Amino acid sequence: QVLLGIIDAAAEAGSGAHAWQLPWCLVNFFDHEGRWRDWVATHRIALAASRQAHDRLGQAHTSQNLGIAYSHTQRYEDAHSALRQALGLYRELGYPAGEARCHLEIGRVFEVQGHHQPALDEVRRALALYRTLGHQTGTARSLNAIGWYCSHLGDAAEAVTHCEQALAIHRASGNRLGQAATWDSLGHAHSQLGHHRQAVSCYGRALRLLGEDERTYQRASVLRELGSTLHAAGEHIAAGEAWREAGAILDGLHHPDARVVHALMHELTGQTTPWP
């Protein structure tokens, strides 16, 4: 709350750099906690401040982050617009790492809209840029995203291949969150292949990397997918436990996805199949 107040004060004082850099520093926290409204509010302030200061790099970073936040709040047209603005600015500035990140995030917006082929096309552009730069984390994130989209496009075997490449890079760099995200993708791919036990193991690895005591959006997301895999495997009691924990976390975050999980729980109440 103190930092949110400082952002407002910096903007009012005409300190453009602080007004956009402080929100930028808070992005990981907003993402970790699922605080999408704060993310949008602070970055709208940041964008106005960076424009007033004629800071084009600040505008690029802020537009990119605002696009991600808009996607989380289901404002998809605004998300595309903000990310395309950021992409154009990065190209003008000669900032290929920023371009790559924009392609990655545009892919995510397409994904949540249900357009997986355009999402895959965008992420392949990101991968090409990251590889040219020798950017290992970006390369791993892109490979994981390619795997995720491949699994949604019906090519789960190809998904496993790309995700395993991503996992190797994240392990080499010690990136725990990257590993967790990739294990989550591998869980989805194995579930698509009908390898339910292997999928459950992948989700378990992701949850351990995220931390058993963490009550974050990422953990809730993994638990939701774990519940779906357990349900498909006929383990309805375990599925209910996973969804119940996911719902509790999302309720605590006041996240709209809580409605989806509660709907799954409501549907499950009609299940009478005992523990296998």
C-alpha positions, 0 to 999 in steps of 0.5 A: 500500500505504501508503494502504491501511494508513492506511485501516485505521489511521483506522478503528481510531483512530475517525477516521470521516471519513478512513476513508471519504474516503480509499477514496473518493479511491482509486476512480479508481485502483482502477477504472483498475487493475482492483483490485476486491478492494482496492476492496471491502475498503476500502469495507467498512471505510469503510461501517462507519466512516461508520455508526459516525460517523453520517455519512449522506453518507459512507454514501451515497458509500460504499454507491454505490462499494461497489455498483460494486465488487460489480458488478465482482466479479460480486456482483450482488444485493449491488451492487443492494442497496448502490446502492439504499441509496445512492439512498435516502440521496441522496434523503433528503439532497436530493443529486440528483447522487448520485441520478443517479449511482446510476441510472447505476450501477444501469443498469450492473449490469443491463447486466452481467446481460444486462438491457439494457432495464432498464439503458436505463430507469435511465440515462434517469432519470440523464440527466433529473436531470443535464440538470436540474442542468446537469451536463455530464459526467454528461449526456455519460456518460448519453448515452454509456450510452444509446448503448451500451444502444441498440446492444445492443438492436438500435438501432445507428443511435440509438446512434451519434446519442447517442454523438456527442452525448456525444462533443461534450460530452466534447470541449468539456470536454477529458475524455479518458477520457470521449472514449475511453469514447465512441469505444469505444461508437461502435466497438461501434455501427458494428460492429453496423451492419457498418461494420467499418472505421469501428469499427476506426477508433473503437477506434483513437481510444479506444486513443490517448486511453487512452495506448499505454503504459497497461496498464489494464483500460480499454485491455484492454476496448477491445482485446477489442472491437477483436479481435472487430470484426477477427475479424468482418471476417475479419482473424484475424491482427490480431484475434489480436494485439489479443486477445493484448495484451488477455490480457497486460494482464488477466493482469498485473492478475490479472483474471477477464476474462483467461479470456474473452480466452484462450478467444477466442484458443483458438478462433482457433487453428483459423482458417486464413484468411490476412491479407486 
